[in-house]
């Protein structure tokens, strides 16, 4: 099938590359010329395991191309994915300006032939009908331009073009760091729409994935495909992320109680996770959630509830617990070191999670800010940020090139991101380089006995 993906962030680029990999004819559109040039050369502008390989393979097979020409993309695609960013505004609601601009641009460039316009961006509930309205506005604006001076209006063509597209909501459930794997091995595919024709085209698009032809385990039954109305599909995305964020805040709340009563939250999590009604995922206590999805989506859902006269108290509490949890490492540093002014603290990891270069709303940023405020010197080592130099928004921190340089002359280390490389570091050597071998394990990722044998004072969260 002919596919156009507009926007090449984490969602758009992964979606486009994976659809090209399974055999579709894909064009990815982005208005950043430098980014387009980079992608044409086969390089990914983001760090995502496996993405560069499938991009290069798709380029060689001729299944993917990159352009900044929206008109060419609209002309090419039977299915048009809107995958631009919807960053949070200070109020908590989503900024939909980029979605609006793309929808209007699609309307301006729509021509003959039936199109399915797919909301892949995480958009506020009700955006499906709103996008349709914006596309129609774009069509109407073009009609006015096409009317010759003194000529008859071409309004009779508007209903004809308007009947040649439908809008579908197809929320993504990709995890940064495993987005390519998640695309080929999804738990479910959600399609929201009122047009049987559009839904059938989407089912055809995803058929190879549904049938597990590119799955890690091809023997599994077909991927469930849930067909809903537009608003329900949009709500599913928000509800899923809000639930997972709340689950993390819950186990962090339990961890803080464990700290006070002498229980070990890792054992508690294991015990409750064995209950099939609860499950063991997202029960890892630590310094809280961050990234581009959870904070934005939970805030947007709270804002939507407020718009409709409902106070989402549970979600507001989940956010409040998370904000407090981000500073739990700071409290533990103060308990061990007492005064932080004049001390040197090293951070193991900067990104909000492993296997990504994403620093958006990362807990490390809050920790750096507060340590600076209290007069500490802050150093950090991150496997990706240290190598690539992608240090957007980083100030008040010295980024080191390896873990031993980080440990040198530090009064304490804080494990912020659970990169797998951190489980095999030479902690014995690092301890000897430090002024004071203390480690705050902000993710309960390391083995306490191993660290103690290496000479460290180990402090976990809820342990």
C-alpha positions in Angstrom: 0.0 0.0 0.0 1.1 3.6 -0.5 1.7 5.3 2.8 2.6 8.9 3.8 3.9 9.6 7.3 4.0 13.3 8.3 6.4 14.0 11.1 9.5 12.0 11.8 9.9 12.0 15.6 10.0 8.8 17.6 6.5 7.7 16.5 6.5 8.8 12.9 10.0 7.6 11.9 9.5 4.2 13.6 6.1 3.8 12.0 7.3 4.7 8.6 10.4 2.6 8.7 8.6 -0.5 10.0 5.8 -0.2 7.5 8.4 0.1 4.7 10.2 -3.0 6.2 7.1 -5.1 5.9 6.7 -4.2 2.2 4.6 -1.0 1.9 5.6 2.0 -0.3 6.3 4.8 2.3 7.2 8.4 2.1 8.1 10.3 5.3 7.5 14.0 5.3 9.3 16.5 7.7 9.6 20.3 7.4 13.2 20.2 8.8 15.4 20.1 5.7 18.6 19.1 7.6 16.7 16.2 9.2 15.4 15.0 5.8 18.9 15.2 4.4 20.2 13.1 7.3 17.5 10.5 6.9 18.1 10.3 3.1 21.7 9.2 3.9 20.3 6.3 6.0 21.0 7.9 9.4 18.4 8.1 12.1 18.1 11.5 13.9 17.1 9.6 17.1 18.7 6.8 19.0 16.4 3.8 18.9 17.8 0.2 18.8 17.3 -1.4 15.4 15.9 1.6 13.7 18.9 2.6 11.6 19.2 -1.0 10.3 15.6 -1.2 9.0 15.9 2.4 7.6 18.9 1.5 5.5 17.3 -1.8 4.4 14.1 0.0 3.3 16.1 2.6 1.5 18.1 -0.1 -0.4 14.8 -1.9 -1.3 13.2 1.4 -2.5 10.4 1.0 0.0 11.0 4.3 1.8 11.8 7.9 0.8 12.1 11.1 2.7 11.0 14.6 1.7 9.9 18.0 2.9 7.2 18.3 0.2 3.8 17.8 1.9 2.0 18.0 -1.5 4.0 15.1 -2.8 3.4 13.1 0.3 -0.4 13.7 0.1 -0.4 12.8 -3.6 1.5 9.6 -2.9 -0.4 8.2 0.1 -3.6 6.2 0.2 -3.1 6.3 3.9 -1.8 9.5 5.5 -0.4 9.3 9.0 -0.3 12.5 11.1 2.5 11.8 13.5 3.7 15.3 14.6 4.4 16.3 18.2 1.7 17.4 20.7 3.9 18.9 23.5 2.3 20.0 26.8 1.3 23.6 27.4 1.8 25.2 30.8 -1.9 24.5 31.5 -1.4 20.8 31.1 -3.4 20.6 27.8 -1.8 19.4 24.6 -0.5 21.8 22.1 -2.2 20.8 18.9 -0.9 23.6 16.6 1.3 21.2 14.6 -1.6 18.7 14.1 -3.8 21.6 13.0 -1.2 22.8 10.5 -0.7 19.4 9.0 -4.5 18.7 8.8 -5.0 22.1 7.0 -2.1 21.3 4.7 -3.6 17.9 3.8 -6.9 19.6 3.0 -5.1 22.2 0.8 -3.3 19.4 -1.1 -6.1 16.8 -1.4 -6.9 15.7 -4.9 -8.6 12.8 -6.6 -8.6 9.4 -5.0 -9.9 8.1 -1.6 -7.6 8.8 1.4 -7.6 7.6 5.0 -6.2 10.2 7.3 -4.8 8.6 10.5 -4.3 10.4 13.8 -1.1 8.7 15.1 -0.2 11.7 17.3 -1.5 11.5 20.8 -4.3 14.1 20.5 -7.1 15.2 22.9 -10.3 13.3 22.9 -12.6 14.5 20.2 -9.7 15.3 17.8 -10.9 13.0 15.1 -13.9 15.1 14.3 -11.8 18.3 14.8 -9.2 17.0 12.3 -11.9 16.3 9.8 -13.2 19.9 10.2 -9.7 21.3 9.7 -9.1 19.2 6.6 -12.4 20.5 5.2 -11.4 24.1 6.0 -8.2 23.5 4.0 -10.2 22.2 1.1 -12.5 25.2 1.3 -9.6 27.6 1.3 -8.1 26.0 -1.8 -11.5 26.2 -3.5 -11.6 30.0 -2.9 -8.1 30.3 -4.4 -9.0 28.3 -7.4 -12.0 30.5 -8.3 -11.0 32.9 -11.2 -11.6 36.6 -10.8 -15.2 37.2 -11.6 -15.8 33.5 -12.2 -18.4 31.3 -10.8 -17.5 29.7 -7.3 -16.4 26.1 -7.4 -18.3 25.2 -4.3 -20.0 22.3 -6.2 -16.6 20.4 -6.1 -16.3 20.7 -2.3 -18.7 17.9 -1.4 -17.1 15.6 -4.0 -13.6 16.0 -2.5 -14.9 15.9 1.1 -16.5 12.6 0.5 -13.1 11.2 -0.6 -11.5 10.9 2.8 -12.1 9.5 6.3 -10.4 10.0 9.6 -9.2 7.1 11.8 -7.6 7.2 15.2 -4.8 4.7 15.5 -3.0 5.3 18.9 0.5 4.1 19.3 1.7 2.1 22.4 5.4 2.1 21.6 8.1 2.2 24.4 11.1 4.3 23.7 14.1 1.9 23.6 12.0 -0.9 22.2 9.8 0.8 19.7 10.9 -1.3 16.7 10.3 -4.5 18.7 6.9 -3.2 19.9 5.8 -2.3 16.3 6.4 -5.9 15.1 5.1 -7.5 18.4 2.2 -5.4 19.6 -0.2 -6.5 22.4 -3.1 -5.0 20.3 -3.9 -2.7 17.5 -6.6 -0.1 18.1 -8.6 1.4 15.2 -11.1 4.1 15.9 -13.4 5.2 13.1 -16.9 5.3 11.7 -16.1 4.2 8.1 -16.0 0.5 7.4 -14.0 1.2 4.2 -11.3 3.1 6.2 -11.1 0.4 8.9 -10.7 -2.3 6.3 -7.9 -0.4 4.6 -6.1 -0.1 8.0 -6.6 -3.8 8.6 -5.0 -4.5 5.2 -2.1 -2.2 6.1 -1.4 -4.0 9.3 -2.2 -7.6 8.1 1.5 -8.8 8.1 1.9 -7.6 11.7 -1.4 -9.0 12.8 -0.5 -12.3 11.3 2.9 -12.3 13.2 4.9 -12.5 10.0 7.6 -10.3 11.5 7.1 -11.2 15.1 9.8 -12.6 17.4 7.5 -15.6 18.0 5.6 -16.4 14.8 3.7 -19.2 16.5 1.6 -16.8 18.6 -2.1 -16.3 17.7 -2.9 -13.2 15.6 -2.6 -9.8 17.2 -6.0 -8.6 18.6 -7.5 -5.8 16.5 -9.9 -3.6 18.5 -12.3 -1.5 16.4 -14.0 1.4 18.3 -15.5 4.8 17.7 -13.0 7.7 17.4 -13.4 9.1 20.9 -12.9 5.7 22.6 -9.7 5.0 20.6 -8.4 8.4 21.7 -9.3 7.6 25.3 -7.7 4.2 25.3 -4.3 5.8 24.7 -4.7 8.2 27.6 -6.2 5.7 29.9 -3.4 3.1 29.3 -0.6 5.6 30.0 -2.4 7.1 33.0 -2.9 3.6 34.5 0.8 2.7 34.1 1.9 6.0 35.6 -0.5 5.5 38.5 0.9 2.0 39.0 4.4 3.3 39.3 3.3 6.0 41.7 1.6 3.4 43.8 4.7 1.2 44.2 6.7 4.3 45.0 4.2 5.2 47.7 4.6 1.6 49.0 8.4 2.0 48.9 8.3 5.1 51.0 6.3 3.2 53.6 8.7 0.2 53.4 11.6 2.6 54.1 9.9 3.6 57.4 8.8 0.1 58.6 11.8 -1.9 57.5 10.3 -3.9 54.6 11.9 -4.5 51.2 9.8 -3.1 48.4 11.4 -5.4 45.9 10.1 -8.4 47.8 6.7 -6.7 48.3 6.5 -6.0 44.5 7.4 -9.6 43.7 4.7 -10.9 46.1 1.9 -8.7 44.8 3.1 -9.1 41.2 2.5 -12.8 41.3 -1.2 -12.0 41.7 -2.6 -12.4 38.2 -5.0 -9.5 38.8 -2.0 -7.2 39.4 0.9 -8.5 37.3 4.6 -7.7 37.9 5.1 -5.0 35.2 5.6 -1.4 36.2 6.1 -2.3 39.9 9.7 -1.2 40.0 10.1 1.4 42.7 12.6 4.3 42.2 12.8 8.0 41.5 9.7 8.3 39.4 8.5 8.4 35.8 9.4 10.9 33.2 9.8 11.1 29.4 7.6 12.6 26.7 4.5 10.4 27.2 3.5 9.8 30.8 3.8 13.4 32.1 2.1 14.9 29.0 -0.7 12.3 28.7 -1.7 12.2 32.4 -1.7 16.1 32.5 -3.8 16.2 29.3 -6.3 13.7 30.7 -6.6 15.7 34.0 -7.2 18.8 31.9 -9.8 17.1 29.8 -11.6 16.0 32.9 -11.5 19.6 34.2 -13.0 20.9 30.9 -16.0 18.6 31.4 -16.5 19.4 35.1 -14.8 16.4 36.7 -11.9 16.5 39.1 -9.6 13.5 38.4 -8.4 13.2 42.0 -6.6 9.8 41.6 -4.6 11.1 38.6 -3.7 14.3 40.4 -2.4 12.3 43.3 -0.3 10.1 41.0 1.3 13.2 39.6 1.9 14.6 43.1 3.5 11.4 44.3 5.8 11.4 41.2 6.9 15.0 41.8 7.8 14.1 45.4 9.5 10.9 44.4 11.9 12.6 42.0 13.6 14.2 45.0 13.9 11.0 47.1 17.5 10.6 46.0 18.2 14.1 47.3 16.8 13.2 50.7 18.9 10.0 50.8 22.0 11.9 49.9 21.3 14.4 52.7 20.7 11.5 55.2 24.2 10.0 54.3 26.3 13.1 53.6 24.4 15.6 55.7 25.5 18.9 54.2 25.7 18.8 50.3 27.3 22.2 49.9 30.8 21.7 48.6 30.3 18.0 47.9 30.7 16.3 44.5 27.8 14.0 43.4 28.1 11.8 40.3 25.0 10.7 38.4 25.0 7.3 36.6 22.6 8.0 33.7 20.8 11.1 32.5 18.1 9.9 30.1 14.6 9.2 31.5 15.0 5.5 30.7 17.7 3.2 29.2 18.2 2.6 25.4 17.1 6.1 24.4 18.7 9.5 24.1 15.6 11.3 25.3 16.1 13.8 28.1 12.5 15.2 28.0 11.2 15.5 31.6 13.9 13.2 32.9 14.2 13.0 36.7 17.9 13.7 36.3 17.1 17.3 35.4 15.3 17.9 38.6 18.1 16.3 40.6 20.8 18.4 38.9 18.7 21.6 39.5 18.3 20.8 43.2 21.9 19.7 43.8 23.1 22.9 42.2 20.8 24.9 44.4 22.2 23.3 47.5 25.8 24.0 46.4 26.9 20.6 45.2 29.2 20.0 42.2 27.4 17.6 39.8 29.0 15.2 37.4 27.3 12.7 35.2 28.0 9.8 32.9 25.4 8.4 30.4 26.3 5.7 27.7 24.5 7.7 25.0 24.6 11.4 26.1 28.4 11.1 26.9 29.2 9.6 23.4 27.0 11.8 21.2 27.3 15.1 23.0 23.4 15.5 22.7 23.2 17.7 25.8 20.2 19.8 25.1 18.9 21.6 28.2 21.8 20.4 30.3 23.4 23.0 32.5 25.1 22.8 35.9 26.5 19.4 35.2 29.9 18.1 34.0 29.3 15.2 31.6 32.2 12.7 31.9 33.2 10.2 29.2 33.3 7.1 31.3 32.2 5.7 34.7 35.7 5.8 36.3 36.2 9.5 35.5 32.7 10.0 37.0 33.7 8.3 40.2 37.0 10.1 40.6 36.8 12.4 43.7 33.0 12.0 44.1 31.4 12.0 47.6 28.5 9.9 46.4 27.0 8.3 43.2 23.4 8.2 42.3 22.1 5.6 39.8 19.5 7.5 37.9 19.0 5.4 34.7 19.1 1.6 34.7 21.3 1.2 31.7 22.3 -2.5 31.5 26.0 -1.5 31.2 25.8 -0.2 34.8 25.4 -3.8 36.1 28.9 -4.8 34.9 31.0 -1.7 35.9 34.1 -2.2 37.9 32.6 -0.9 41.2 35.7 -2.0 43.2 37.9 0.3 41.2 35.3 3.1 41.3 35.0 2.9 45.1 38.8 3.4 45.5 38.6 6.6 43.3 35.9 8.2 45.4 36.3 10.5 48.4 33.4 8.6 50.0 32.1 5.4 48.4 28.4 5.8 48.7 25.8 4.8 46.1 22.2 5.8 46.0 20.5 3.2 43.8 17.6 5.3 42.4 16.1 2.4 40.5 16.8 -0.6 42.8 18.8 -2.0 39.8 22.1 -3.0 41.4 22.8 -6.0 43.6 23.4 -4.6 47.2 25.7 -7.5 48.2 27.9 -6.9 45.2 28.2 -3.2 45.9 29.0 -3.8 49.6 31.7 -6.3 48.7 33.1 -3.6 46.3 33.4 -1.3 49.2 30.3 0.9 48.8 27.7 2.0 51.3 24.6 0.9 49.4 21.2 2.8 49.7 18.2 1.7 47.8 14.6 3.0 47.5 12.2 1.2 49.9 14.9 -1.4 50.9 
